[in-house]
């Protein structure tokens, strides 16, 4: 589709406060204009480290603006095309999609038509759902949209969640699930099984259980990670992930759910989503360590990044790219790392032949750099982690250096394995658990050698 001949605009809002406008110009492309009132407000903060406030509040133009908004959307072209058909967006371009589904994005941002303001901010306006209604919504998430797109009265439930797999979101109040209306946020993301993935037809039909197990392991090691649990609604299995970009507050005796500003590290570095892997030009450990030099929790966040990369290697988790790390954005431009999320192990997929991943070829998303860059998991050794930690000056609060940090992870592994095994719910696929937990212990043994 050709470029439109007129300027189009969308309004940007956070918790009922006007942040600015995103414009699409026929010749200048993407333009971001912050509202002067937002820049001056005590709660004001840039949308992204890549789009800071400027002394004269000059607008931003070009790739950094485009990258920010592209990263609010799913990575998968198939998913984007399905969204475009479902909501009659016209194209899969970020502007067209977010015009339709930008009312509940990752972080605090709401994207609305330029002449519209969010209504009922602070009020909980939501429709209670039965298990059958949730199951039907989940089926429709992956089903082809009806001819003519969605009906008009479905417009209240238009959310945008980034990532590479099918997902939707709901609101949890007490013991019930709800479909939000108006400005009411969602509280949980529902992730569906990934099924057969890619040209290799990798079987990720147990992705829900895989991600849940990895989350339990990382939490047992002491890393912050999004709370999640597997749920079943009729024939639909999901991983329900509690959103850490939402916060319940007491508002005059009534509960209020507010949105918390955050961005992923592709947004923070103006990296388009298709370049999220370091090998494709995305941020790696060195660049992220440099960015975390400015964190309000500098030492703790850099230690967390180091420990997470070691544990991704131990879990054989190859998808720890820049979109799977995020920053919480504080007033005045301060920021910190958020909890981890979206971690899955490839141990159940290792092998030779169709539908398998070769253990000799599987790589980390970010290289471990000592004298050279080390990508392949099978080639990475203890000394490479120690060199990485030493080069970046990674220490614990009591002064322990990289060797002691790695030794601590190794020493905790048997107890982590026991803790996760004890937490496995009834009916959990035992072969999946065995492969991941045995692989984890084997990796710890390698680090101890």
C-alpha positions, 0 to 999 in steps of 0.5 A: 500500500502506498504512503498516504498523502496527509498527516495522521496523528494518534494521541498518547496517554499514561493513566489518564494524562496526556503524554503527546502525539505520534504523527505519521507524515507523508514525507517526514515519516514517524514524528513524536511530539511530547506535550509541554504539560507532560514534560513539566509534570512531576510524574513526567518521564520520556517514553524511552531512553532513546527518546529523552526530553530535549531542552526545547521540546523539539519533536523526534523524527525517524527510525527511533520513533518507528522502532519504539512503536514497532516494539509494542507489537507482536514480532510475528508477521502471521500474528500481525496479519491476523490482527490486521484482518481481525480489526480491519487495520488496512495494513500491518504497519505499526501506526495502522495496528496501534490505531486499532489495538493500542488501548492496552499496551505493554507498560503504561502507554495508551494509544488513542485516536487524536480526538479521543481521551481515555474515560473512566480512568481509575474506575474498574469497568469490566465484564465478568467472564465464564470459563467457556467465554474465556475458552472461546476468546482463546480459540478466536485469538488463533482462529481466522477472523470472521469476514468483515473483521470484528463486530463494532461492539468488540472495540472495547477489548483491543490490546497490544502485546509484543512477542513472538507467540499468540497471547491475549490478556484479561483482568483478575479481580478476586477469584474471577476473570474479567474482560476490561472495558474503556480505560481499565487495564488488564492484569494478566497475560495469557500465553497459548502453546506455541505448537510447531514452530519455524521451518524446522517444525520444532515441537513447542506444544508444551511451551506453557509447561516449559516456561512455567518450569523455567520460571520456578527454577529462576525464582529458586535461584533468587532471581526476580521473574514474573509470577505465572501459572498454567491454567486450563479453560475447557480445551484451551491451555494457557500460561497466565502471567501476572503483569509487573507493569500493573500495580493495585492501589487503594484509591479513596477506599476503592481498588485501582489498577494503574499502569507502570511505564516500562520499555524493553531493551530494543526500545531503549536502544532504538533497535527495530524488533527484527534486529533483537538478536545480537548476531543481527545487530541488536544489543549484547551483554556489553552494550546492556552493561553500559546502559545499566551504568545509568540504572538507579540500582546500578550494581544490583541490575548489572549483577542480575544481568550477569546471573541471568546470562549464566542461568540462561546457559545452564537452562539452555535458554537460547532466547534471551535477546534484548526484547526479553529484558525490560526497564521500569521507567521512573519519574525524572528519567530514572530507570531499573531492570524489571523482573525477568520473563519469557524464559524457555529451555531448549533441552527438550528439543536437543537431538539430531534429525527432523524437528530437533536442535543440534546440541553442537549448534545451539547458541545464546542470544547474546555472546559471552565475550572474553578475548573472543565472542563465544556463542555456541552453548557447547563451547562456553566454559567456566573461564569465559564467564569469569572473564566476562564478570571480571571485565565488567567488574561484577561483584555482590554487595559483600564484594564477592567476584564472578568466580564466587557468584558462579560457584554459588549458582552451582552449589544451589542447583541440587536444591533448586532441582528438588524444589522445582520437582516438589512443585510440579503439579499433577499431570505435568509432563514428566519427560519435559521436567526430566530433560530440563532439570537433568540438563540444568544439573549437568550444566552446573557440573560443567561449571564446577569442573 
